[in-house]
Amino acid sequence: MSCVTFLLVAILLLVSPAYSFHFNAHLHPDLLGSDNEFCREQLEHIIEGISNLDLWALKFIDSSSKPQSGILSGNTVDFGSFDECVGISASVPLLEENIKGKYCLANIHIEPDKPRKMEKDGILNFITSNRRRIEFTKNQTSKNTMIPDLLPSFALFRSAFCIPSACRSEDLERILNSTLLQFGKSIGLTIYNEVFEENCSVYTEISWNSSDITFLIMLGALVSLALAATVYEERFNVEGGGIFQVVVQSFSISNNWRNLTSCNTVMASLDGVRALSLFAVILNHVCLTNLILPYINKKDIFDASRRIEYLPYYLTGLSVDSFLLLGGALRTYNMLEKLERKKLTPALAVTIAFYATIFPLLGSGPTWFQDVGVQKEVCQENWPLNLLYVNNIIDPDRMCIVQTWYLGADMQLYLLAPVIVYPIWMWPSAGKYTIPVMLTLSSLLLAYIIFKTDTIVLFASTFEDNKLASYFKWIHYFTPSRLFSYLAGVTLGKILSNIKNGNAEKISKEVIYSGSILSSFALSAIVYAVFQYISPDYKYSLGQSILLGLLIKIVITFCIAWIIFVCETGNGGLVNRFLSCRPLQFISKLSFCMFLTHYIVINHLNGSTRQPEYFCFFRQSYVMIGHIVYTIFLSISLHLLVEAPSRELMNYIMIK
């Protein structure tokens, strides 16, 4: 590869805007935009200020991107200095208003042309990890990508430009393209940029609309009620079953904290499985953002998929099935023991309201709109789909609070469960035949979905975007694709109920040991298969995808169910003691609130990111721990103020 060619490419990737402004203002002043005189006037004053070495004018250059190092390592994004740019405010004689900085993030596209087209194309493919032809997010805007954007971004070159606030995004785009197209043509490259207004930011005073104020008033009322109830309970030792006493105890922080930290001795192993599954879900979502965030060594992410220490990160995509398994098991167990009704929790409504109101006011950054602001628009538009639990099947590409697709799938399967459970309860002998048939049919349904949609069965960053988008729609979100795990949970719940009621035969130690050994070997085999599947060297085939999809569902679900079964029959030993420990029980009780709030931490961190980070195992583990700690604090607040009080009040109403 020609070093000269690469240097030309590297220089052109992030052309300094100061030179663009300077050359175009003096050589082609008409390119400043004849229809925007305010922009033209302010740019001329900036150029004059640069010539006079005025600090406020030099900040426009200083805060804008320059050609960065490490482009061959995947460092294709430079954010400049966001805060320096939006903090510019200069009073200039002859201008009625101050010149203020406007930060814009531009998408820069480079395509090789003759001469030496193949060599240049090879360099660009190397820089972008061979994803230039398979990413449609390289033309990334909030208008043509998934909401939120969960697809990898390796082929998108982005650069920051600081312009006066009087200029529009199309003014900057016109100025830059005049230079980039001309210069690129002279060396055999097609270079152009796109600048979208939603990727531009200016400093504005925080303004609260009626929705924001309403949410804050409601939040303040909840906090005040909780504090008052706590003080009253602690001072007067509230007792009795009247409505006043119930309200006080429901909102008392001390009472809710005691319940949160108490131990559960009934089916405690399920708490451990739920807590570990939640950690895996959070880890999975953090890993997804790694594929979108800028890193100075982003190409190492692909190399990491070949290293064994990163395997837990890539296996986290299998964790949701364990939630559905637990949901099916508990639903069946409770239905066979007593009638249980699904409780609609206000915690979901409060989280939606937070996204739709004040969340965008709590930070800023180069990609704040992309990570946070657009969520406000989507939640304001599609919040009814969440509360109706159909957000995973209606408009799934514009989903308010992306992780709540699971709540929709869980509710839909919850409503389906009585159709399955009641016949099993009424005709126990028939259940021995109907359950295996249902499990077989549900696995065949998954195979049919994979075949019909030609879809991958696991998220792997090496696949093209159209397959990844299809994976989210038809495998990850689509309820029928999750039916097998839920039915397996139904089967487990039936078995556990029979054991409790003495309707099951005692299982010998030999069967327990044999099942444990078999499940260990099966899990090891499937983990190895997944490790090969996520490798950049894997060649996709539909037949293998169908086979792997079925094996993953069957093996993972069987192994988790077997662990729970062994623990609940008193054969778990150290495994049962670990899964039943108090810290995991604590996390299990917080699991719903942590599930709702963990993306708040992720969105805020991503949207406020100012500079590319360095990717390595230690840093990723450190970030993961930080995400969990912040999520726990948020979820404790949501639990004590909303979830626990609403649950207690609903229980009281249901009893009455």
C-alpha positions in Angstrom: 0.0 0.0 0.0 1.3 3.4 -0.9 2.1 5.6 2.1 1.5 8.7 0.0 -2.0 7.5 -0.8 -2.8 6.7 2.8 -1.5 10.1 4.0 -3.7 11.9 1.5 -6.7 9.8 2.7 -5.9 10.5 6.3 -5.5 14.2 5.8 -8.8 14.4 3.9 -10.7 12.4 6.5 -10.9 15.3 8.9 -10.0 18.5 7.1 -9.6 21.4 9.5 -12.7 23.7 9.2 -10.6 26.7 9.7 -8.9 26.2 6.4 -12.2 25.4 4.7 -13.7 28.7 6.0 -10.6 30.7 5.1 -10.2 29.3 1.5 -13.9 29.5 0.7 -14.4 33.0 2.2 -11.6 34.5 0.2 -11.7 32.5 -3.0 -15.4 31.7 -3.3 -17.4 34.1 -1.0 -20.6 33.1 -2.7 -20.3 29.6 -1.1 -21.1 31.1 2.3 -24.7 31.1 1.3 -26.4 34.0 -0.4 -29.7 33.2 1.3 -28.1 33.5 4.8 -26.6 36.9 5.2 -26.3 36.6 8.9 -24.1 33.5 8.5 -22.0 35.3 5.8 -21.5 38.4 8.0 -20.5 36.4 11.1 -18.1 34.2 9.2 -16.4 37.3 7.8 -16.0 38.7 11.3 -14.6 35.3 12.5 -12.0 35.3 9.7 -11.0 38.9 10.6 -10.7 37.9 14.2 -8.5 35.0 13.3 -6.2 37.3 11.4 -6.1 39.6 14.4 -5.4 36.6 16.7 -8.5 37.3 18.8 -9.0 34.5 21.3 -12.7 34.2 20.8 -12.1 33.7 17.0 -9.3 31.3 17.5 -11.6 29.1 19.6 -13.6 28.3 16.4 -10.4 26.7 15.0 -9.3 25.2 18.3 -12.6 23.5 19.1 -12.9 22.0 15.6 -11.5 18.6 14.6 -8.0 18.2 13.2 -6.5 15.1 11.4 -6.1 12.6 14.3 -3.6 9.8 14.8 -4.5 6.2 14.8 -6.8 6.2 11.8 -5.4 2.8 10.7 -6.5 1.4 14.1 -10.1 2.5 13.5 -9.9 5.9 15.0 -12.4 7.4 12.5 -14.3 9.8 14.8 -13.1 13.0 16.3 -15.4 15.1 18.5 -13.2 18.2 18.7 -14.0 20.2 21.8 -17.7 20.3 22.4 -17.8 22.5 25.5 -15.3 25.0 24.1 -17.4 25.5 21.0 -20.8 25.9 22.5 -19.2 28.2 25.2 -18.1 30.8 22.6 -20.0 34.1 23.0 -18.2 37.2 21.6 -19.4 40.8 21.3 -18.3 42.3 18.0 -18.7 45.9 16.9 -21.3 46.6 14.2 -23.2 43.3 15.1 -26.4 43.6 17.0 -26.1 40.1 18.6 -23.1 38.2 20.0 -21.4 35.7 17.8 -22.0 32.3 19.5 -20.5 28.9 18.8 -22.5 26.2 17.1 -21.1 22.6 17.3 -21.9 20.4 14.3 -20.9 16.7 13.8 -20.4 16.0 10.1 -20.5 12.6 8.4 -17.6 12.4 5.9 -17.8 9.9 3.1 -14.8 8.8 1.0 -14.9 6.6 -2.1 -11.8 5.7 -4.2 -11.5 6.7 -7.8 -8.9 6.2 -10.5 -5.9 6.0 -10.5 -5.0 3.1 -8.2 -8.6 2.6 -7.2 -8.1 -0.9 -5.8 -5.2 0.1 -3.5 -7.2 3.0 -2.1 -10.2 0.8 -1.6 -8.1 -1.7 0.3 -6.9 1.0 2.7 -10.4 2.2 3.4 -11.6 -1.4 3.9 -8.8 -2.0 6.3 -9.6 1.2 8.3 -13.3 0.3 8.5 -12.8 -3.4 9.3 -14.3 -4.4 5.9 -17.7 -3.0 6.9 -18.0 -0.2 4.3 -20.3 -2.2 2.0 -22.5 -3.8 4.7 -23.3 -0.9 6.9 -26.2 1.3 6.0 -25.5 3.3 9.2 -22.6 4.9 7.5 -25.1 7.5 6.3 -26.2 7.8 9.9 -29.0 10.2 10.8 -31.9 9.9 13.3 -34.2 9.5 10.3 -32.9 6.3 8.7 -31.6 4.2 11.5 -33.2 2.1 14.3 -34.3 4.0 17.4 -32.1 3.6 19.4 -29.3 2.8 17.0 -28.1 -0.7 17.9 -26.2 -1.4 14.8 -22.4 -1.3 14.6 -20.7 1.8 13.3 -17.3 1.1 11.9 -17.6 2.7 8.4 -18.8 6.1 9.4 -16.2 8.9 9.5 -17.3 11.8 11.7 -15.7 15.1 12.3 -16.6 18.1 14.5 -16.9 21.7 13.1 -17.5 24.8 15.1 -19.4 27.5 13.2 -21.3 30.6 14.2 -24.8 30.0 15.5 -26.3 32.1 12.7 -25.2 29.4 10.2 -27.4 26.4 9.4 -26.2 22.8 8.9 -26.7 23.1 5.1 -24.4 26.2 5.1 -21.6 24.2 6.7 -22.2 21.3 4.3 -22.0 23.5 1.3 -18.8 25.1 2.4 -17.1 21.9 3.2 -18.2 20.1 0.1 -16.8 22.8 -2.1 -13.3 22.1 -0.7 -13.6 18.3 -0.2 -15.0 17.5 -3.7 -12.4 19.7 -5.5 -9.4 18.5 -3.5 -10.6 14.8 -3.6 -11.0 15.0 -7.4 -7.5 16.2 -7.8 -6.1 13.0 -6.2 -8.6 10.5 -7.4 -11.0 10.4 -4.4 -14.6 11.2 -4.1 -15.0 13.0 -0.8 -18.2 14.7 0.5 -19.9 15.3 3.8 -23.4 15.4 5.2 -24.4 17.7 8.1 -27.8 17.3 9.7 -29.3 19.9 12.0 -30.1 17.3 14.7 -26.4 16.7 14.9 -25.7 20.4 15.7 -25.8 21.9 19.2 -25.8 25.4 20.6 -25.8 26.6 24.2 -29.3 27.3 25.4 -30.6 28.1 28.8 -32.6 25.2 30.3 -36.3 25.8 29.7 -39.0 23.8 31.4 -42.3 23.2 29.6 -45.5 22.2 31.2 -44.8 18.5 30.9 -41.4 18.8 32.6 -42.9 20.9 35.4 -45.7 18.4 35.9 -43.3 15.5 36.1 -41.1 17.4 38.6 -44.2 18.2 40.8 -45.3 14.6 40.8 -41.7 13.5 41.7 -41.6 16.1 44.5 -44.9 14.9 45.8 -43.8 11.3 45.8 -40.6 12.2 47.7 -42.5 14.4 50.2 -45.1 11.6 50.8 -42.4 9.0 51.3 -40.5 11.2 53.8 -43.7 12.1 55.7 -44.8 8.5 55.8 -41.3 7.4 57.1 -41.3 10.0 59.8 -44.8 9.2 60.9 -44.2 5.5 61.0 -41.0 5.8 62.9 -42.5 8.1 65.5 -46.0 6.7 66.0 -45.3 3.0 65.2 -48.2 2.6 62.8 -50.3 -0.6 63.2 -53.6 -1.8 61.9 -55.2 -2.6 58.6 -57.0 0.6 57.8 -56.5 2.5 54.6 -54.5 5.3 56.4 -52.1 2.7 58.0 -51.7 0.9 54.7 -50.9 4.1 52.9 -48.3 5.1 55.5 -46.7 1.6 55.5 -46.7 1.5 51.7 -44.8 4.8 51.3 -42.6 4.4 54.3 -39.0 4.2 53.1 -37.8 2.4 56.2 -40.6 -0.2 55.8 -39.9 -0.7 52.1 -36.2 -1.0 52.8 -36.8 -3.7 55.4 -38.8 -5.7 52.9 -36.1 -5.1 50.2 -33.3 -6.5 52.4 -35.2 -9.4 53.9 -34.4 -12.9 52.9 -36.7 -15.2 50.8 -36.6 -18.9 51.6 -39.1 -20.0 48.9 -37.6 -21.0 45.6 -34.6 -18.8 46.4 -32.5 -20.2 43.6 -34.7 -18.5 41.1 -33.6 -15.2 42.7 -30.0 -16.0 42.0 -30.7 -17.0 38.4 -32.7 -13.8 37.9 -30.0 -11.6 39.3 -27.3 -13.2 37.2 -29.4 -12.9 34.1 -30.0 -9.2 34.8 -26.2 -8.6 35.1 -25.9 -10.4 31.7 -28.6 -8.2 30.2 -26.8 -5.0 31.3 -23.5 -6.3 30.1 -25.0 -7.2 26.7 -26.4 -3.7 26.3 -23.1 -2.1 27.3 -21.4 -4.3 24.7 -23.8 -3.2 22.0 -22.8 0.4 22.6 -19.2 -0.5 22.2 -19.9 -1.1 18.6 -21.3 2.4 18.2 -19.0 4.5 20.4 -15.7 5.9 19.0 -12.5 4.2 20.1 -9.0 5.1 19.2 -8.4 1.4 18.6 -11.8 0.3 17.4 -10.4 -2.4 15.1 -9.4 -4.3 18.3 -13.1 -5.0 19.0 -13.0 -7.6 16.1 -9.8 -9.1 17.4 -11.4 -9.4 20.9 -14.0 -11.7 19.5 -11.2 -14.3 18.9 -10.0 -14.1 22.5 -11.4 -16.3 25.3 -11.5 -13.6 28.0 -14.1 -11.7 26.0 -16.4 -14.8 25.6 -18.7 -13.8 28.5 -19.4 -10.5 26.8 -20.5 -12.2 23.6 -22.6 -14.9 25.4 -24.7 -12.3 27.2 -27.1 -12.1 24.2 -28.5 -15.5 25.4 -29.5 -14.2 28.8 -33.1 -13.0 28.0 -34.3 -16.6 27.5 -33.6 -17.3 31.1 -36.0 -14.4 32.1 -38.7 -16.0 30.0 -37.9 -19.4 31.4 -38.4 -17.9 34.9 -41.5 -16.1 33.9 -43.1 -19.3 32.5 -42.1 -21.3 35.6 -43.4 -18.8 38.1 -46.6 -18.2 36.2 -47.3 -21.9 36.0 -46.3 -22.6 39.6 -48.5 -19.7 40.9 -51.4 -20.7 38.8 -51.3 -24.3 40.1 -50.9 -23.1 43.7 -53.2 -20.1 43.6 -54.7 -17.6 41.2 -52.2 -14.9 40.4 -52.9 -11.8 38.5 -50.3 -9.7 36.6 -49.8 -6.4 38.2 -49.3 -3.4 36.0 -46.6 -1.4 37.8 -46.5 2.4 37.7 -42.7 2.1 37.7 -42.9 1.6 33.9 -45.1 4.7 33.5 -42.7 6.8 35.6 -39.7 5.7 33.6 -41.5 6.5 30.3 -42.4 10.0 31.7 -38.8 10.6 32.7 -37.6 9.8 29.1 -40.4 11.9 27.6 -39.8 15.0 29.8 -36.7 16.0 31.7 -34.1 13.4 30.7 -32.8 15.5 27.7 -32.3 18.4 30.0 -29.8 16.6 32.2 -26.8 16.6 30.0 -25.2 17.5 26.7 -22.6 16.2 24.3 -21.7 15.6 20.6 -24.2 12.8 20.2 -26.7 13.8 23.0 -29.6 14.1 20.6 -28.8 10.8 18.9 -28.6 9.0 22.3 -31.1 10.9 24.4 -33.0 13.6 22.6 -34.5 11.3 20.0 -35.7 9.0 22.7 -37.8 11.9 24.1 -39.5 12.3 20.7 -40.2 8.6 20.3 -41.5 8.2 23.9 -43.9 11.1 23.4 -45.1 9.5 20.2 -45.2 5.8 21.1 -45.7 5.6 24.8 -49.2 4.0 24.5 -47.6 1.0 22.8 -45.5 0.4 25.9 -48.4 0.6 28.3 -50.4 -1.7 26.1 -47.4 -4.1 25.9 -47.4 -4.3 22.1 -44.3 -2.2 21.5 -42.3 -5.3 20.4 -44.6 -6.0 17.5 -45.9 -2.6 16.5 -43.3 -0.2 15.2 -40.4 -2.0 16.8 -37.8 0.2 15.0 -39.1 3.2 16.9 -39.4 1.8 20.4 -39.6 3.9 23.5 -37.1 2.4 26.0 -35.7 -0.3 23.9 -35.3 -3.0 26.6 -39.1 -2.9 27.3 -39.7 -5.1 24.3 -39.2 -7.9 26.8 -42.1 -6.6 28.9 -44.3 -6.8 25.9 -43.3 -10.4 25.1 -43.6 -11.4 28.7 -47.1 -10.0 29.0 -48.3 -11.6 25.7 -47.0 -15.0 26.9 -48.4 -14.4 30.3 -51.9 -14.0 28.7 -51.3 -17.2 26.7 -50.3 -19.2 29.7 -53.8 -20.1 31.0 -54.6 -21.7 27.7 -51.7 -24.1 28.4 -51.7 -24.5 32.1 -55.4 -25.1 32.8 -55.7 -28.2 30.5 -52.5 -29.6 32.1 -54.0 -29.0 35.6 -57.4 -30.6 34.6 -55.9 -33.6 32.7 -52.5 -34.3 34.3 -52.0 -37.5 32.3 -52.5 -35.7 29.0 -49.9 -33.2 30.0 -47.2 -35.9 29.7 -47.9 -35.9 25.9 -49.0 -32.3 25.2 -46.0 -30.6 26.8 -43.4 -32.4 24.6 -45.6 -31.7 21.6 -45.8 -28.0 22.4 -42.0 -27.8 22.9 -41.4 -29.5 19.6 -43.8 -27.3 17.7 -42.4 -24.1 19.3 -38.8 -25.2 18.2 -40.1 -25.9 14.7 -41.7 -22.5 14.7 -38.4 -20.9 15.5 -36.7 -22.9 12.6 -39.5 -21.7 10.3 -38.9 -18.0 11.3 -35.2 -18.3 10.7 -35.8 -20.0 7.3 -38.4 -17.6 6.1 -36.5 -14.5 7.1 -33.0 -15.8 6.4 -32.0 -14.4 9.7 -29.0 -14.9 12.0 -29.7 -16.3 15.5 -27.2 -14.3 17.5 -26.0 -10.7 17.3 -22.5 -10.7 15.7 -20.8 -7.5 14.7 -19.3 -9.2 11.7 -22.6 -9.6 9.9 -24.1 -7.0 7.5 -26.6 -4.5 8.8 -29.6 -5.9 7.0 -29.2 -9.3 8.8 -28.6 -7.6 12.1 -31.8 -5.5 11.7 -33.7 -8.6 10.7 -32.3 -10.4 13.8 -33.7 -7.7 16.1 -37.1 -7.7 14.5 -37.7 -11.4 14.0 -35.5 -13.2 16.6 -34.9 -10.7 19.4 -38.2 -8.8 19.7 -40.7 -11.2 18.0 -42.7 -13.1 20.7 -43.2 -16.4 18.8 -39.4 -16.7 18.6 -39.3 -16.7 22.4 -42.1 -19.2 22.8 -39.9 -22.3 23.4 -38.2 -20.7 26.5 -41.5 -19.8 28.0 -43.0 -23.2 27.4 -39.9 -24.8 29.0 -40.6 -22.6 32.0 -44.2 -23.8 32.0 -42.9 -27.4 32.1 -40.4 -26.5 34.9 -43.2 -24.8 36.9 -45.4 -27.9 36.6 -42.6 -30.2 37.8 -41.8 -28.0 40.8 -45.5 -27.8 41.7 -45.7 -31.6 41.6 -42.6 -32.0 43.8 -44.0 -29.6 46.4 -47.4 -31.4 46.5 -45.8 -34.8 46.6 -47.1 -35.9 43.2 -43.6 -36.6 41.8 -41.4 -39.6 42.1 -38.2 -39.2 44.0 -35.2 -38.8 41.7 -32.1 -40.9 42.5 -28.7 -39.3 43.0 -27.4 -41.2 39.9 -30.0 -39.4 37.7 -29.0 -36.0 39.3 -25.3 -36.6 38.7 -25.8 -37.9 35.2 -28.0 -34.9 34.3 -25.5 -32.5 35.7 -22.7 -34.0 33.7 -24.7 -34.2 30.5 -25.8 -30.6 30.9 -22.2 -29.5 31.5 -21.0 -31.2 28.4 -23.9 -29.8 26.3 -23.3 -26.3 27.6 -19.6 -26.5 26.8 -20.4 -27.7 23.3 -22.9 -24.9 22.6 -20.5 -22.3 24.1 -17.8 -23.5 21.7 -20.3 -23.3 18.8 -21.2 -19.7 19.7 -17.6 -18.8 20.0 -17.1 -19.9 16.4 -20.2 -18.2 15.3 -19.2 -14.8 16.5 -15.7 -15.1 15.0 -15.0 -12.7 12.1 -13.9 -15.7 10.1 -17.3 -17.4 10.3 -19.1 -17.9 6.9 -22.8 -17.6 7.2 -25.1 -20.4 6.0 -28.9 -20.6 6.5 -28.8 -24.3 7.4 -26.2 -23.8 10.1 -28.1 -20.8 11.4 -31.3 -22.9 11.8 -29.5 -25.7 13.4 -27.5 -23.5 15.8 -30.7 -21.5 16.6 -32.5 -24.7 17.7 -29.5 -26.0 19.7 -29.0 -22.7 21.5 -32.6 -22.5 22.6 -32.7 -26.2 23.7 -29.4 -26.4 25.4 -29.3 -23.1 27.2 -32.9 -23.4 28.3 -32.4 -27.0 29.5 -29.2 -26.2 31.4 -30.8 -23.3 33.3 -33.9 -25.3 34.0 -31.8 -28.2 35.3 -29.8 -25.9 37.6 -33.1 -24.6 39.1 -34.5 -28.1 39.3 -31.5 -29.5 41.1 -31.4 -26.6 43.6 -35.2 -26.8 44.4 -35.0 -30.6 45.0 -32.3 -30.1 47.6 -29.4 -31.3 45.5 -27.8 -28.0 44.6 -25.1 -27.9 47.3 -22.7 -25.0 46.8 -24.5 -23.9 43.7 -27.8 -23.5 45.6 -26.1 -21.7 48.5 -24.6 -19.3 46.0 -27.8 -18.6 44.1 -29.7 -18.2 47.4 -27.3 -15.7 48.9 -28.6 -12.4 50.2 -26.8 -10.1 47.7 -28.4 -11.9 44.8 -31.8 -11.9 46.5 -31.4 -8.2 47.0 -30.6 -7.7 43.3 -33.5 -10.0 42.3 -35.9 -7.8 44.2 -34.5 -4.8 42.4 -34.4 -6.6 39.1 -37.5 -4.9 37.5 -36.3 -1.4 38.4 -32.8 -2.1 37.3 -34.1 -3.5 34.1 -36.0 -0.2 33.5 -33.2 2.2 34.6 -30.0 0.7 33.3 -30.4 2.2 29.9 -30.7 5.6 31.4 -27.1 5.2 32.6 -26.0 3.9 29.2 -27.7 6.6 27.2 -26.4 9.4 29.5 -22.8 8.1 29.4 -22.8 7.6 25.6 -24.5 11.0 24.8 -22.1 12.9 27.0 -19.0 11.2 25.6 -16.5 13.9 24.5 -13.6 11.9 23.2 -12.8 8.4 21.9 -11.9 5.9 24.5 -9.3 3.1 24.5 -10.8 -0.4 24.2 -9.4 -3.2 26.4 -10.7 -5.9 28.7 -9.8 -4.1 32.0 -11.5 -0.8 30.9 -14.6 -2.6 29.7 -14.8 -4.5 33.0 -14.4 -1.2 34.9 -17.1 0.5 32.9 -19.4 -2.5 33.4 -19.0 -2.3 37.2 -19.7 1.4 37.1 -22.9 0.8 35.1 -24.1 -1.7 37.6 -23.4 0.5 40.6 -25.1 3.6 39.1 -28.1 1.4 38.0 -28.4 0.0 41.6 -28.7 3.5 43.0 -31.3 4.6 40.5 -33.3 1.4 40.9 -33.3 1.7 44.7 -34.9 5.2 44.4 -37.4 3.9 41.9 -38.3 0.9 44.0 -38.7 2.8 47.3 -40.7 5.7 45.8 -42.8 3.9 43.2 -42.6 0.2 42.8 -42.9 -0.9 46.4 -45.7 1.5 47.4 -47.7 0.7 44.3 -47.3 -3.0 44.9 -48.5 -2.8 48.5 -51.5 -0.6 47.6 -52.5 -2.9 44.8 -52.2 -5.9 47.1 -54.5 -4.2 49.6 -57.0 -3.3 46.9 -57.0 -6.9 45.5 -57.5 -8.3 49.0 -60.4 -6.0 49.7 
